[in-house]
Structure formats: structure tokens, C-alpha cells
Amino acid sequence: MDQTNRLKEQQRGIRLTVAGTLLFVSAMVGLVAVAEPLYKLFCQVTGYNGTPRIAEGQSSPGGVAETMTVRFDANVNREIAWKFKPAVNQVDVRIGEEMLAFYEATNTSSEPLVGTATFNVMPERVAPYFNKIQCFCFTEQVLKPGESVQMPVTFFIDPDMLKDQYARDIKTVTLSYTFFLNQDQSKAKALSATQANYSN
């Protein structure tokens, strides 16, 4: 009888261990799945790692007398066959004034491609005060072979920057974007299939 009870206890212990292990593995998989979007959100809210804040539905508070030079930088990951450049290399903008700028991307490959851009602001001390109202970052851009597209970015620099002893003396800031090949190319494949049907 004692041996039967011991066997039942061992089986119960094994079941609890297996269930606990499965629960732990499931939790880890879930954390991995949400880690990247949560990190992006954290960076956008706090300006961490040179990420400018996104001011959704917010207008600029009006310019002040001081100006800042904003440089535009464009990069392309080697996995995506695109050309990518700013329409102008830099602008002078009054702090607090809303500004519209454009980047241009061109698909130089022979097939449709889906790309996604990431961004940052340097120096990092300015990032919390660099607010983007409209941006093409983190959204899928689908370009046909040879297609070019103008992509707008609207931003302003928060006048509160002038109260920050570590940022107020900075006169030049660089807004940098890098385009990557999107892992999900289903939209590009659908576009290729549509084009093939039209050609037939």
C-alpha cells in the first residue's frame, strides 16, 4: 500500500514538473514575441537610445527665436535592393516650429519588395525633445520594381529642450533612417501574382 502511494506521489510530482516546465517555456516564448514591439514603444515614449518621441495628433507649440540645424541621414541594409535618400540634406528650423521634410526610396531590384524603416536622433540628449507628428517609420512600404516614392516626416523640437542644461547648447541634430528588408514579404508576393495575371 505504501509503495502504491509512493508511486502515485512520484507520478504527481512528475506531472507538476512537466506542467511547470511547459508553463515556463510558454511564458518565455510569449516574452520573446512581444519584446521587440515593447522595446520600440519604450524608446518612442522615453527617447531612449536616440529614439525621438512620436507626438500623435499633436501640433507644434509655436516657434521661439532660437534655431537648430536638422540634418537628414539615409541608410539601406544590404539585404534590400533599394536606393534611399533625403530630399534635402539639412534644414534650419526654429525650435517649436513644425517642419515637413521628405525622403525618397527607389526599388532597384527586378521584383516587388517590402521594406521597413527604423530611426534615431543624434545626439541622444536631444532625442526626448524631437517630436514626430507624421512618419513612415515602422510601417511597411511596398515598392514595385523601379518604383520611387516620396515619404514625408513632420516634426518639431520641443522648446523644453532650452530648459535642459545638457541639451540646450546643442545646435545641430541628425535624424537618421535605415531601411531593412521586411521579414514578411507576402504583400510583395501578392503584388507579383497580380502583375503576372495582368501580363497573361
C-alpha positions in Angstrom: 0.0 0.0 0.0 2.9 2.3 0.9 4.6 1.5 -2.4 1.3 2.4 -4.3 1.1 5.7 -2.5 4.8 6.5 -3.2 4.2 5.6 -6.9 1.2 8.0 -7.0 3.2 10.7 -5.3 6.1 10.3 -7.8 3.7 10.4 -10.8 2.0 13.5 -9.3 5.4 15.1 -8.9 6.4 14.3 -12.5 3.1 15.8 -13.8 3.7 19.0 -11.7 7.3 19.3 -13.0 6.2 18.8 -16.6 3.3 21.3 -16.3 5.6 23.9 -14.6 8.2 23.4 -17.4 5.6 23.9 -20.1 4.3 27.0 -18.4 7.8 28.4 -18.1 8.6 27.7 -21.8 5.2 29.2 -22.9 5.9 32.4 -20.9 9.4 32.7 -22.4 8.0 32.3 -25.9 5.4 35.0 -25.2 8.0 37.4 -23.9 10.2 36.9 -27.0 7.2 37.6 -29.2 6.4 40.9 -27.5 9.9 42.1 -26.7 10.6 44.0 -29.9 7.3 45.9 -30.1 7.6 46.8 -26.3 11.1 48.0 -26.7 10.2 50.2 -29.7 7.3 51.6 -27.7 9.5 52.2 -24.7 12.1 54.0 -26.9 9.4 56.2 -28.5 7.9 57.2 -25.2 11.2 57.9 -23.4 13.5 58.9 -26.2 15.9 56.1 -25.0 18.7 55.1 -27.4 18.3 58.2 -29.6 14.7 57.4 -30.5 12.5 60.6 -30.9 9.1 60.7 -29.3 6.1 60.4 -31.6 3.6 63.2 -31.0 0.4 61.6 -32.4 -2.3 64.2 -33.1 -0.3 66.9 -31.5 0.7 70.2 -33.2 3.8 72.2 -32.5 3.5 74.7 -29.7 4.8 77.6 -31.9 8.4 78.6 -32.7 10.8 80.5 -30.5 13.6 82.7 -31.7 16.3 80.2 -31.4 17.0 77.9 -34.4 18.6 74.5 -34.8 20.0 72.7 -37.8 18.4 69.4 -38.6 20.5 67.1 -40.8 18.8 64.2 -42.6 20.6 60.8 -43.0 19.5 57.8 -45.0 20.8 54.3 -44.9 19.9 50.9 -46.5 20.6 47.5 -45.2 22.5 45.4 -47.7 19.7 42.8 -47.8 17.3 45.2 -49.6 18.0 46.4 -53.1 16.7 50.0 -52.6 18.1 53.4 -53.0 17.2 55.7 -50.2 18.0 59.4 -49.7 16.6 62.6 -48.2 15.1 65.2 -50.5 17.4 67.8 -48.9 20.4 67.2 -46.7 19.5 69.7 -43.9 17.2 72.5 -42.8 17.3 75.2 -40.3 14.2 75.2 -38.1 13.0 77.4 -35.2 12.7 75.4 -32.0 9.0 74.6 -31.5 8.1 75.2 -35.2 6.5 72.4 -37.2 8.6 71.3 -40.2 7.8 69.0 -43.1 10.7 67.0 -44.8 10.8 64.2 -47.4 12.8 61.1 -48.0 12.8 59.2 -51.3 13.1 55.5 -51.8 13.5 53.6 -55.1 13.3 49.8 -55.6 16.3 49.0 -57.8 15.5 45.3 -58.0 13.5 43.3 -60.6 10.8 42.3 -58.1 8.4 43.9 -55.6 9.9 44.3 -52.2 8.6 45.2 -48.7 10.8 47.4 -46.6 10.5 48.9 -43.1 12.5 51.8 -41.7 13.9 52.3 -38.2 15.2 55.7 -37.0 17.1 57.5 -34.3 18.2 61.0 -33.4 21.7 62.1 -32.5 23.0 63.4 -30.2 20.9 61.3 -27.8 20.4 64.2 -25.4 18.1 65.8 -28.0 16.0 62.7 -28.7 13.4 63.2 -25.9 12.7 66.7 -27.4 12.4 65.7 -31.0 8.7 65.0 -31.7 7.5 63.4 -34.9 3.8 64.1 -35.8 3.9 62.1 -39.1 6.4 59.4 -40.0 6.8 56.5 -42.4 8.9 54.6 -39.8 7.8 51.1 -38.6 5.2 50.9 -41.4 5.6 48.5 -44.3 6.5 50.2 -47.6 5.8 48.1 -50.7 7.6 49.2 -53.9 7.3 47.7 -57.4 10.5 47.2 -59.5 11.8 50.6 -60.4 9.2 52.4 -58.4 10.1 55.6 -56.4 8.1 57.1 -53.6 8.3 60.3 -51.6 7.8 59.7 -47.9 7.0 62.6 -45.6 8.1 63.2 -42.0 6.6 66.1 -39.9 8.4 67.1 -36.7 9.1 69.8 -34.2 11.7 70.3 -31.5 10.1 70.9 -28.1 11.1 74.3 -26.6 11.5 72.5 -23.2 14.9 71.5 -24.6 16.1 75.0 -23.8 15.5 74.3 -20.1 17.7 71.2 -20.2 21.2 72.2 -19.2 22.6 69.0 -21.0 20.8 69.7 -24.3 20.1 73.5 -24.7 23.6 74.3 -26.2 23.3 71.7 -29.0 22.7 73.5 -32.3 22.8 70.6 -34.8 20.8 67.3 -34.7 20.7 64.4 -37.1 17.6 62.5 -37.9 18.7 59.1 -39.3 16.6 56.4 -41.0 17.7 52.9 -42.1 15.5 50.7 -44.4 15.5 46.9 -43.9 14.0 44.1 -45.9 10.8 43.2 -44.1 10.7 39.6 -42.9 7.1 39.3 -44.2 7.2 39.6 -48.0 3.6 38.4 -48.5 2.4 41.8 -49.9 5.3 41.8 -52.4 4.4 38.2 -53.5 0.7 39.2 -53.9 1.7 42.2 -56.0 3.9 39.9 -58.2 1.0 37.5 -58.6 -1.3 40.4 -59.6 1.2 41.6 -62.1 1.6 38.1 -63.6 -2.2 37.8 -64.0 -2.3 41.2 -65.8 0.5 40.2 -68.2 -1.3 37.0 -69.1 
